């Protein structure tokens, strides 16, 4: 999929663990892990909003589009 999730990069920049982000955002560890590893098929705007608030970033810092080379 050409959508890349850079949640791990933003968490590293903010020196925040998955546990801490999970508590602050109000999502389960497993759901955040699925998102972090790029296995999620969708994300709610409310979830993206909460993550961006906690990590003090923009949605584009979390999600990136890369065209697939064929």
N, C-alpha and C positions, 0 to 999 in steps of 0.2 A: 504494500500500500504506500502511495507517495506521501502520506501524512506522517510526519515524524514527531514523536512526543519527546520533548526535551525537559521533562519534569525532573529527571535526575540531575541534569546540569544546573537548573535553577536551585534545586535543593542544596547542591554542593556549593554554589556561589553564596547562598544564605546560611551555609553551615547548619542545615536543619535535617534531622533524621526523619525517616518515614513515620516513626511513632509520633514524633512531635507534630508533624504536619497533619497526621490523622486526627490527633486530638483537637488541634486548632480549627481544622476544616469541618470536622464532624462526620468524616467518612470512615468506613472500616479499613483496616490494614489491607485486607485482601482486595478491596475495590481500588484502593490507591496503588497497590502493587500491580494490578492488572493494567491500570493507566500508565504507570511508570515504565513498565516493560513493553509498552506499545501493543498490548494484546487487546485493548479496548476497541470496540466497534463504534462507540459513540461517547459523547460527553455532554452533559447538560450545561446550559449557560450558567445556571445557578452554581454548579460545581466549579466551573471555570472561574466564575466571579469570586467565589470563596478562596480558591487557590491563589488567584492573582492578588487578592487583598492580603492574605497571609504572607506571601512571598514578595509583595511589593513589586509586582512586575506587570507586563502587558500580556494579553493572550498570545501574541506572536512570539513571546519569549518561551511559551510552553509548547505551542504547536507550530510546525514548520511544514511547508509543502516543497517536496523535491520531485521533479519530474523523473519518471522512471526511464532509464535508457534501455532501448530494445536492441 
